[in-house]
Each structure stands twice: as C-alpha cells, then as structure tokens.
C-alpha cells in the first residue's frame, strides 16, 4: 500500500508499522521546512537502500528531538484526561483493526507500533484518519477547543523490516519519556503501553 500527501507513505500488506502523529501546530512551519531542506541536501545521488534508511532515521531523530524539547506549541496531551481519550481509542481498535504492540503518548505527539489486519480490513491510513478524527472531537470537548485542527494531518510512518528492528523501535517508543528527561524508567510514565504478548 502506497499513498502520498506531502511525504510518501509506504505500508506493505502484512507489515508492522511504526507511526508518529502530533498535535497541529506542535512545530513551527519554518522548523519543518528547515529539516526538509537538510534532509534533501543530505541525499547522495547513488544512495543504496541502507544509506537511505540511515538518512531517514537521522531525519526522524532530529524531528522527534524537537518535539520532545519544544514548549512553544500546544501540549494538550500532557493533561491526563486528554491522554486517556487517545489511549482508550488506541486500545479500542486492538483486536478489531490491528494488533497493538506499543505506544507512548507525550505532551504533543504519539508514538505507536501496530500490525494492521489484512483480511477484510480497511487500509491503515484510513483507520488512523478515523482514530484521529474521533479523538480530536473528544479532546476538543475536554479542552474547550475552538474547533481548530487538533492533530497535524500528516503522520510519520515506517514499516518494520525484521524482529531486531521491532525490538529497537519498541525500546525507542518506551524510552521516549526517559530520553526527554521526564522519568527515570519507562514504567513510571503513565501513558506508555507494551503488549504483554511481546
């Protein structure tokens, strides 16, 4: 499955997906544009797939670091009730649309690892779109929002290539609040989940 908005999104059938979605306005447009310029400038003409993947990881790492340290944008997910709405929505679709492996809800973004169901299911980007629309309505009610966009429309996604990479991504998701200096151990963060079957 491939679709494109501003960025290409490649979601092969049967793949496990690492998704990051964020609040609207969580990073200034100028910052995003600068990251995109730096990403494009780092492109080597005869880049092999491993080099492309390494470049994408560096880009995502810089992007995520900015989300973890930026206090200028909205931080609605810091409110426990708002984070709970998102957590409940993620769990609600577990067993229906996907297997939920892990997530971490930060102040302005969410990291998510899922294996979407193939048989008779809708494309994952539609599932995510629906999840974001429903949570946006409920969260806006909690924060007495003005009806402005709650989530940034486009998300970052990456399909997991093997078990070793899945282990690394799970560790990355769980340790996001540790890396951000919010807790000493991932189990102390109230908005983190790891599937017990992992």
VOBA-1610 file (N, C-alpha, C; in pm, whole numbers, padded with zeros to 5 digits, always signed):
BEGIN
Unk+00084-00118+00000Unk+00000+00000+00000Unk+00089+00124+00000Unk+00064+00213-00092Unk+00140+00337-00100Unk+00042+00451-00123Unk+00059+00558-00051Unk-00017+00679-00079Unk+00072+00797-00048Unk+00033+00915-00094Unk+00118+01031-00076Unk+00036+01155-00047Unk+00084+01230+00051Unk+00034+01366+00076Unk+00154+01455+00049Unk+00216+01509+00152Unk+00341+01584+00134Unk+00460+01488+00130Unk+00446+01375+00198Unk+00551+01274+00204Unk+00498+01142+00150Unk+00583+01057+00093Unk+00536+00924+00053Unk+00512+00837+00176Unk+00408+00754+00170Unk+00376+00662+00279Unk+00369+00522+00221Unk+00460+00436+00264Unk+00467+00300+00212Unk+00427+00205+00325Unk+00316+00134+00303Unk+00262+00044+00404Unk+00232-00091+00340Unk+00332-00177+00327Unk+00310-00306+00262Unk+00208-00390+00338Unk+00124-00465+00267Unk+00028-00554+00335Unk+00100-00649+00430Unk+00046-00663+00549Unk+00104-00754+00647Unk+00219-00696+00728Unk+00259-00573+00698Unk+00373-00513+00768Unk+00331-00459+00904Unk+00424-00461+00997Unk+00407-00392+01123Unk+00453-00248+01102Unk+00377-00152+01156Unk+00401-00011+01127Unk+00435+00068+01254Unk+00538+00150+01242Unk+00574+00246+01345Unk+00522+00381+01299Unk+00431+00439+01376Unk+00364+00563+01339Unk+00391+00669+01446Unk+00416+00791+01402Unk+00422+00905+01493Unk+00327+01011+01440Unk+00232+01052+01523Unk+00145+01163+01485Unk+00148+01266+01596Unk+00124+01392+01558Unk+00146+01502+01651Unk+00032+01603+01647Unk+00030+01687+01749Unk-00071+01792+01756Unk-00046+01897+01648Unk-00153+01954+01596Unk-00142+02062+01499Unk-00069+02179+01563Unk+00026+02234+01492Unk+00100+02349+01543Unk+00208+02315+01644Unk+00239+02186+01660Unk+00337+02147+01760Unk+00479+02186+01721Unk+00504+02207+01594Unk+00633+02259+01548Unk+00608+02371+01449Unk+00684+02479+01458Unk+00666+02588+01362Unk+00698+02542+01219Unk+00625+02596+01123Unk+00644+02560+00983Unk+00788+02584+00939Unk+00850+02692+00985Unk+00988+02723+00945Unk+01084+02612+00990Unk+01059+02554+01106Unk+01143+02446+01157Unk+01128+02321+01069Unk+01004+02289+01035Unk+00977+02173+00948Unk+01045+02192+00812Unk+01031+02311+00757Unk+01091+02339+00625Unk+01242+02328+00631Unk+01304+02375+00739Unk+01449+02365+00754Unk+01492+02218+00762Unk+01419+02137+00837Unk+01451+01994+00844Unk+01440+01929+00707Unk+01337+01966+00631Unk+01318+01909+00498Unk+01432+01948+00404Unk+01479+02072+00414Unk+01592+02117+00332Unk+01717+02037+00368Unk+01743+02023+00497Unk+01860+01947+00541Unk+01851+01802+00496Unk+01733+01744+00502Unk+01713+01606+00458Unk+01743+01593+00309Unk+01690+01685+00230Unk+01712+01680+00085Unk+01860+01703+00051Unk+01927+01791+00124Unk+02068+01819+00097Unk+02158+01702+00134Unk+02112+01616+00223Unk+02194+01501+00263Unk+02182+01384+00166Unk+02099+01398+00064Unk+02078+01292-00034Unk+02202+01275-00121Unk+02249+01151-00133Unk+02359+01118-00223Unk+02301+01055-00349Unk+02353+01096-00463Unk+02294+01055-00590Unk+02284+00903-00603Unk+02388+00831-00566Unk+02386+00685-00582Unk+02370+00617-00446Unk+02273+00663-00373Unk+02247+00611-00239Unk+02186+00472-00247Unk+02237+00379-00165Unk+02178+00246-00161Unk+02068+00244-00054Unk+01987+00138-00049Unk+01875+00135+00047Unk+01917+00151+00193Unk+02033+00096+00230Unk+02079+00111+00369Unk+02113+00257+00400Unk+02173+00325+00304Unk+02205+00467+00323Unk+02078+00551+00332Unk+01979+00518+00249Unk+01852+00590+00253Unk+01786+00572+00389Unk+01786+00449+00438Unk+01725+00420+00567Unk+01797+00495+00679Unk+01931+00497+00677Unk+02008+00568+00779Unk+01977+00718+00775Unk+01964+00773+00655Unk+01932+00915+00641Unk+01792+00944+00696Unk+01697+00855+00667Unk+01561+00872+00719Unk+01559+00865+00872Unk+01637+00775+00929Unk+01644+00764+01075Unk+01702+00891+01138Unk+01804+00949+01075Unk+01861+01073+01128Unk+01758+01186+01123Unk+01685+01192+01011Unk+01582+01295+00994Unk+01474+01280+01102Unk+01427+01157+01119Unk+01323+01134+01220Unk+01376+01165+01360Unk+01500+01127+01389Unk+01558+01155+01520Unk+01562+01304+01550Unk+01601+01384+01451Unk+01604+01530+01470Unk+01463+01585+01490Unk+01369+01534+01413Unk+01230+01575+01422Unk+01173+01542+01561Unk+01198+01421+01607Unk+01145+01377+01736Unk+01210+01453+01852Unk+01339+01481+01838Unk+01409+01559+01941Unk+01344+01697+01957Unk+01308+01758+01845Unk+01242+01889+01850Unk+01105+01879+01919Unk+01032+01773+01891Unk+00902+01755+01957Unk+00919+01739+02108Unk+01022+01665+02148Unk+01044+01641+02291Unk+01085+01767+02367Unk+01148+01861+02298Unk+01203+01977+02368Unk+01127+02106+02341Unk+01032+02106+02247Unk+00961+02229+02212Unk+00846+02255+02309Unk+00847+02372+02369Unk+00739+02413+02458Unk+00654+02524+02396Unk+00684+02561+02272Unk+00614+02671+02210Unk+00479+02636+02153Unk+00457+02512+02120Unk+00331+02470+02060Unk+00236+02413+02163Unk+00123+02362+02118Unk+00026+02304+02211Unk+00079+02177+02277Unk+00040+02158+02401Unk+00082+02039+02478Unk-00039+01977+02546Unk-00150+01969+02472Unk-00275+01919+02529Unk-00264+01778+02585Unk-00177+01696+02527Unk-00167+01557+02571Unk-00101+01543+02707Unk-00051+01651+02760Unk+00005+01649+02896Unk-00107+01634+03000Unk-00229+01675+02961Unk-00345+01659+03051Unk-00386+01512+03054Unk-00394+01455+03171Unk-00423+01312+03185Unk-00553+01272+03116Unk-00657+01353+03129Unk-00787+01318+03069Unk-00779+01315+02916Unk-00702+01406+02859Unk-00686+01411+02713Unk-00604+01290+02666Unk-00495+01262+02735Unk-00413+01145+02701Unk-00494+01016+02714Unk-00584+01011+02813Unk-00667+00892+02833Unk-00761+00869+02716Unk-00815+00976+02659Unk-00901+00963+02540Unk-00824+00895+02427Unk-00702+00937+02406Unk-00619+00879+02299Unk-00586+00734+02331Unk-00546+00706+02454Unk-00513+00569+02494Unk-00632+00476+02474Unk-00750+00519+02517Unk-00869+00435+02502Unk-00900+00408+02354Unk-00882+00507+02270Unk-00907+00489+02127Unk-00807+00391+02066Unk-00682+00397+02108Unk-00581+00304+02057Unk-00614+00161+02099Unk-00655+00143+02225Unk-00691+00010+02273Unk-00821-00042+02211Unk-00916+00046+02185Unk-01044+00006+02129Unk-01027-00067+01996Unk-00932-00025+01915Unk-00912-00085+01782Unk-00823-00210+01786Unk-00760-00235+01903Unk-00678-00356+01918Unk-00769-00478+01907Unk-00734-00570+01822Unk-00815-00690+01801Unk-00924-00670+01697Unk-00954-00547+01660Unk-01053-00518+01556Unk-00985-00483+01424Unk-00894-00385+01431Unk-00826-00336+01311Unk-00677-00370+01308Unk-00621-00396+01426Unk-00477-00421+01433Unk-00443-00488+01565Unk-00320-00539+01570Unk-00260-00579+01698Unk-00179-00460+01746Unk-00210-00416+01866Unk-00140-00303+01927Unk-00021-00356+02005Unk+00099-00319+01962Unk+00220-00368+02028Unk+00270-00272+02135Unk+00274-00143+02103Unk+00327-00046+02199Unk+00284+00094+02160Unk+00279+00181+02260Unk+00262+00323+02231Unk+00319+00405+02345Unk+00341+00532+02316Unk+00379+00629+02417Unk+00312+00761+02378Unk+00238+00817+02470Unk+00170+00945+02448Unk+00250+01052+02522Unk+00310+01141+02445Unk+00387+01252+02501Unk+00300+01377+02502Unk+00355+01490+02541Unk+00276+01613+02555Unk+00219+01663+02423Unk+00292+01639+02314Unk+00248+01693+02185Unk+00252+01592+02070Unk+00282+01466+02101Unk+00286+01366+01995Unk+00265+01225+02052Unk+00240+01131+01961Unk+00215+00992+01997Unk+00301+00902+01911Unk+00371+00807+01972Unk+00441+00701+01901Unk+00357+00574+01914Unk+00343+00501+01806Unk+00253+00386+01801Unk+00315+00276+01717Unk+00304+00152+01762Unk+00350+00036+01686Unk+00235-00063+01675Unk+00192-00092+01552Unk+00077-00179+01527Unk+00104-00272+01410Unk+00033-00384+01411Unk+00029-00474+01295Unk-00115-00477+01246Unk-00146-00401+01139Unk-00284-00397+01087Unk-00328-00533+01034Unk-00458-00561+01046Unk-00513-00684+00992Unk-00537-00667+00842Unk-00506-00771+00768Unk-00522-00767+00623Unk-00662-00808+00580Unk-00709-00919+00631Unk-00832-00980+00580Unk-00953-00891+00605Unk-01011-00841+00499Unk-01134-00764+00508Unk-01121-00629+00575Unk-01000-00590+00608Unk-00981-00463+00678Unk-00965-00348+00581Unk-00981-00229+00633Unk-00959-00111+00551Unk-00812-00072+00559Unk-00761+00006+00464Unk-00621+00048+00469Unk-00590+00120+00600Unk-00469+00100+00649Unk-00436+00155+00780Unk-00444+00307+00782Unk-00409+00374+00673Unk-00414+00520+00676Unk-00558+00568+00698Unk-00657+00489+00655Unk-00797+00525+00682Unk-00833+00499+00829Unk-00779+00393+00885Unk-00801+00363+01028Unk-00743+00476+01112Unk-00622+00517+01079Unk-00557+00624+01154Unk-00633+00756+01138Unk-00680+00782+01018Unk-00758+00902+00992Unk-00885+00904+01079Unk-00953+00791+01087Unk-01073+00780+01168Unk-01041+00797+01317Unk-00935+00731+01362Unk-00894+00740+01502Unk-00863+00885+01539Unk-00792+00956+01452Unk-00757+01095+01480Unk-00881+01184+01479Unk-00974+01159+01388Unk-01096+01241+01383Unk-01179+01224+01509Unk-01196+01100+01554Unk-01277+01074+01673Unk-01212+01130+01800Unk-01082+01110+01813Unk-01014+01161+01932Unk-01009+01314+01930Unk-00998+01372+01812Unk-00995+01519+01804Unk-01123+01579+01858Unk-01237+01519+01821Unk-01365+01571+01870Unk-01374+01563+02023Unk-01339+01446+02077Unk-01349+01428+02222Unk-01249+01514+02298Unk-01128+01523+02245Unk-01026+01604+02312Unk-01061+01752+02307Unk-01113+01798+02194Unk-01153+01938+02184Unk-01262+01972+02285Unk-01350+01877+02311Unk-01453+01899+02414Unk-01389+01917+02552Unk-01287+01836+02580Unk-01221+01843+02711Unk-01144+01973+02731Unk-01083+02021+02625Unk-01001+02142+02638Unk-01079+02268+02601Unk-01209+02251+02576Unk-01293+02363+02531Unk-01232+02429+02408Unk-01193+02342+02313Unk-01129+02390+02191Unk-01222+02471+02104Unk-01163+02543+02014Unk-01238+02632+01927Unk-01286+02563+01800Unk-01253+02437+01785Unk-01288+02367+01663Unk-01175+02368+01562Unk-01064+02434+01596Unk-00947+02430+01509Unk-00892+02288+01504Unk-00807+02262+01407Unk-00749+02128+01393Unk-00678+02089+01523Unk-00700+01967+01565Unk-00635+01916+01686Unk-00506+01844+01649Unk-00513+01756+01548Unk-00397+01680+01502Unk-00341+01740+01373Unk-00211+01729+01357Unk-00148+01759+01229Unk-00197+01653+01130Unk-00241+01692+01009Unk-00300+01592+00918Unk-00206+01477+00881Unk-00080+01507+00857Unk+00010+01403+00810Unk+00089+01343+00925Unk+00113+01214+00916Unk+00187+01141+01019Unk+00316+01087+00959Unk+00410+01056+01046Unk+00532+00985+01004Unk+00503+00837+01017Unk+00541+00759+00916Unk+00524+00614+00928Unk+00646+00543+00871Unk+00668+00424+00923Unk+00781+00341+00882Unk+00739+00196+00899Unk+00760+00113+00796Unk+00727-00028+00814Unk+00848-00102+00869Unk+00821-00190+00963Unk+00926-00263+01035Unk+00974-00378+00949Unk+01105-00387+00930Unk+01161-00483+00836Unk+01194-00619+00896Unk+01222-00624+01027Unk+01258-00753+01088Unk+01241-00744+01240Unk+01260-00856+01307Unk+01241-00863+01452Unk+01338-00776+01528Unk+01464-00771+01482Unk+01563-00687+01551Unk+01522-00540+01545Unk+01472-00499+01430Unk+01427-00360+01418Unk+01304-00336+01507Unk+01216-00434+01515Unk+01098-00420+01600Unk+01140-00404+01746Unk+01237-00481+01791Unk+01290-00467+01928Unk+01343-00326+01951Unk+01418-00275+01853Unk+01477-00141+01865Unk+01368-00034+01872Unk+01264-00049+01788Unk+01157+00050+01784Unk+01076+00047+01914Unk+01048-00072+01965Unk+00976-00081+02093Unk+01056-00012+02203Unk+01187-00037+02208Unk+01271+00029+02308Unk+01268+00181+02290Unk+01268+00225+02165Unk+01263+00369+02136Unk+01132+00429+02187Unk+01022+00363+02157Unk+00890+00412+02200Unk+00882+00419+02352Unk+00916+00311+02417Unk+00902+00304+02563Unk+00992+00404+02634Unk+01111+00427+02577Unk+01207+00514+02644Unk+01198+00660+02603Unk+01099+00697+02523Unk+01085+00836+02483Unk+01074+00931+02604Unk+00991+00901+02704Unk+00986+00992+02820Unk+01114+00993+02903Unk+01188+00883+02900Unk+01317+00879+02969Unk+01416+00969+02897Unk+01422+00955+02765Unk+01512+01037+02682Unk+01480+01185+02697Unk+01351+01217+02712Unk+01308+01356+02728Unk+01331+01409+02870Unk+01380+01323+02962Unk+01410+01366+03098Unk+01288+01379+03188Unk+01179+01310+03153Unk+01055+01322+03231Unk+01046+01218+03342Unk+01107+01102+03322Unk+01108+00995+03422Unk+01242+00923+03414Unk+01272+00843+03515Unk+01397+00766+03515Unk+01383+00629+03452Unk+01259+00578+03452Unk+01232+00445+03397Unk+01100+00450+03320Unk+01092+00384+03206Unk+00973+00395+03122Unk+00846+00351+03194Unk+00858+00259+03289Unk+00739+00210+03359Unk+00677+00318+03449Unk+00750+00427+03474Unk+00697+00536+03555Unk+00607+00630+03474Unk+00613+00621+03340Unk+00534+00711+03257Unk+00392+00656+03246Unk+00290+00735+03282Unk+00154+00681+03287Unk+00089+00655+03152Unk+00146+00708+03045Unk+00082+00696+02914Unk+00168+00615+02817Unk+00222+00505+02868Unk+00303+00413+02788Unk+00241+00275+02798Unk+00247+00200+02687Unk+00189+00066+02685Unk+00282-00028+02609Unk+00296-00148+02660Unk+00365-00257+02592Unk+00276-00380+02598Unk+00248-00436+02483Unk+00164-00556+02474Unk+00231-00669+02555Unk+00160-00731+02648Unk+00221-00838+02729Unk+00260-00961+02648Unk+00206-00975+02526Unk+00244-01088+02441Unk+00376-01067+02371Unk+00435-00948+02385Unk+00562-00923+02315Unk+00674-00992+02385
//
